[in-house]
Amino acid sequence: MPSKNQRLAAEQYSIVGNVAFFTIHAYKGCTPFVAAELNEAVIETLLAERLRLSIELYAYCLMPDHLHCLLYTSPSPRDRTRS
């Protein structure tokens, strides 16, 4: 059985143009994402970071104890002019 904490090689996280799926789990069975105020803050932050980092956010799913994200790391506007 694979370990729960599977990670890509560090350099994979900096490659522009990848589609990535990831899950963020709460600490040891906690269910923090049942509080509406926290959920709103998490989603607001996720959407703001999407714009700041030039990421195309295809989908996200906020569950009581974890968050799933599917995104594309698009080139930043500055990088696009260099191509």
C-alpha positions as CSV (number, residue, x, y, z in Angstrom):
1,M,0.0,0.0,0.0
2,P,1.5,3.4,-0.9
3,S,2.2,5.9,1.8
4,K,-0.3,8.7,2.4
5,N,2.3,11.4,2.0
6,Q,3.2,11.1,-1.7
7,R,5.1,14.0,-3.2
8,L,6.7,14.8,-6.5
9,A,10.3,15.7,-6.8
10,A,10.9,19.3,-5.7
11,E,11.7,20.6,-9.2
12,Q,8.3,19.4,-10.4
13,Y,6.6,22.1,-8.4
14,S,8.2,24.9,-10.3
15,I,7.5,23.8,-13.8
16,V,5.2,26.1,-15.7
17,G,2.6,24.5,-17.9
18,N,1.7,21.5,-15.7
19,V,-1.8,20.4,-14.7
20,A,-1.8,19.4,-11.0
21,F,-4.2,17.8,-8.6
22,F,-3.5,18.0,-4.9
23,T,-5.3,17.5,-1.6
24,I,-4.7,19.3,1.6
25,H,-5.8,17.4,4.7
26,A,-6.7,18.9,8.1
27,Y,-4.6,17.8,11.1
28,K,-5.4,14.4,12.5
29,G,-9.0,14.0,11.8
30,C,-10.0,17.6,12.6
31,T,-12.9,19.0,10.6
32,P,-12.2,22.7,10.3
33,F,-14.1,23.2,7.0
34,V,-17.5,23.0,8.6
35,A,-17.3,26.6,9.7
36,A,-18.8,28.9,7.0
37,E,-16.5,31.9,7.9
38,L,-13.4,29.7,7.5
39,N,-14.7,28.2,4.3
40,E,-15.3,31.7,2.8
41,A,-11.8,32.8,3.8
42,V,-10.2,29.7,2.3
43,I,-12.1,30.1,-1.0
44,E,-11.3,33.9,-1.1
45,T,-7.6,33.2,-0.5
46,L,-7.6,30.4,-3.1
47,L,-9.2,32.7,-5.7
48,A,-6.9,35.6,-4.9
49,E,-3.8,33.4,-5.1
50,R,-5.0,32.1,-8.4
51,L,-4.8,35.6,-9.8
52,R,-1.6,36.6,-8.1
53,L,0.2,33.5,-9.3
54,S,-1.3,33.3,-12.8
55,I,-2.8,29.9,-12.1
56,E,-5.9,28.6,-13.9
57,L,-8.0,27.0,-11.3
58,Y,-10.1,24.3,-13.0
59,A,-11.8,23.0,-9.9
60,Y,-11.8,22.8,-6.2
61,C,-13.8,20.9,-3.6
62,L,-13.8,21.9,0.0
63,M,-14.8,19.0,2.2
64,P,-15.1,19.0,6.1
65,D,-11.5,17.7,6.6
66,H,-9.7,18.4,3.3
67,L,-9.5,20.5,0.1
68,H,-9.0,19.1,-3.4
69,C,-7.7,21.4,-6.2
70,L,-7.1,20.9,-9.9
71,L,-5.1,23.6,-11.5
72,Y,-2.9,24.6,-14.4
73,T,0.3,26.6,-13.8
74,S,0.1,29.0,-16.7
75,P,3.0,31.3,-17.6
76,S,2.9,34.7,-16.0
77,P,2.2,37.6,-18.3
78,R,5.9,38.6,-18.0
79,D,7.0,35.1,-19.1
80,R,4.5,35.0,-22.0
81,T,6.2,38.1,-23.6
82,R,9.6,36.3,-23.5
83,S,8.4,33.3,-25.6
